[in-house]
Amino acid sequence: MRSSIRTKITFMVINFCAFILMASWIICNFFIEDIFVSNVKNNLKSTYESCNGFFSQNQDGNYGTNDLYGNIYNPLDATILIFDSKNVKIYTSINDESRIMESLNNAIRSMETADVISRNVYSNYVITKNHDEVINADYYDLVGRLDNGFNIIVRSPVSRIDSVVFVVKNVFIKVAIGLLIFGSMFILAFGNIFSAPIKSLCNVAKRMTHLDFDVKASVFTNDEIGELGTCMNEMSEKLESTISELKAANAKLKKDIEQKEQIDDMRKDFLSHVSHELKTPIALIQGYAEGLRCNLSDDMESREFYTDVIIDEAKKMNELVVKLLNLNELEFGQSTLSFERFELVDFIKNIIDASSILVEEAGARILFDEAAPVYVWADEFLIEQVFTNYLTNAIHHVKPGGDIRITFDRTEDNVRVFVFNQGEKIPDEDIDRLFDKFYKVDKARTREYGGSGIGLSIVAAAMKSHGKDYGVFNAEEGVVFYFDLDANMPC
């Protein structure tokens, strides 16, 4: 069960106050009277010593009964009776002669039942507690002999002490109750003031456990709590910095691992696909070369055919290696882009003119009606490879007598080039993988025109290096490939 520090502090302080009050009550009830009695005895003794000193200094006898006033130390305002038995002369602090005699007689009578409460073996006096039956009152009496031989009685009523003790006890109880109530209210308020900054620091610590390091402790008192708040703020900053560094290092490590795994996968795929692509031309070259060596064909025409096959397959292998090298440079950032501004319409027309023989062989027709100059920013050499791959791919897949249409979609900052070929659509399951290395939708047909499945991979790598979009989608009568170029200088 959770207990707040405010409750604990309040409970502890109230218990401590209650303990102090209880201890004080015990002292007041069981020891205060003894303390007062001890004080009475000391005062009676002081009065005795004052009287003894007075008479010792005035041994010539030139003093009267009134000389005791103002010359005797009498803090209890006790009744003092001093009598000279030799000269039958009485010295007293009482002015009324009848009261003098009465007090003397009462003191003498009460001696018979006196309760000795203090006896000084080195002095000529004894302190007793007497009960005067005539007036039904209790007294503390000091009875003794002065150094000059005079007898002395110093009497103080017990009722005076009892009244003081009673007043003290009542006042103490009321004051104690008031202090306990006031102290409880005060400590509750003080506990709230004391616990508020700790609660604030606790809330800050809870948010820090959820990695929220924007929160800061707002406790700036000049004490241990303020020091704790400052330390928490410093810890928050260091933790945030350390975690940021760890996240950065973790992200870099994760990226390195992913890149390594990607490179390993690419290496495996590369070896698998290259070995597959080279297997057929190598087998053909080996077979026809062995045929030439063994003179399997005697006529010149057959020998020339064997030689053409070997040259053609070697040419395909060389083109494959060149494409792989270009693709490797693009994918691993080894090729530096050279941005320049060039005119796109004439650029495309030149590539179309260079491919006219292939278009005629396919029995197709290229439709390109753009005439107004269109200027773009890009690496012209890479964009030439991109467009050439799109156009070559369209020529190889256009249906006999079909159309190849090249169009633009222009905005203020971008030009999108579309290459449409009229023919069979690409199956939906193959569209997403069309730009993967060595991927071929129709492997037999691709082999017929020497395709390696790398051309579209080069397109993807070139456009990624430009940071521009590219893709393919099925149209109503065929397939459309597209890529984007910047119409303004890229930032």
Helices and strands as residue ranges (DSSP letters): H 5-30, H 32-57, G 65-68, E 79-84, E 89-92, H 97-110, G 111-113, E 115-120, E 125-132, E 137-145, E 151-157, H 158-209, H 224-293, H 300-331, E 340-343, H 344-354, H 356-362, E 365-367, E 375-378, H 380-397, E 403-410, E 414-422, H 428-431, H 443-448, H 455-466, E 470-474, E 478-486
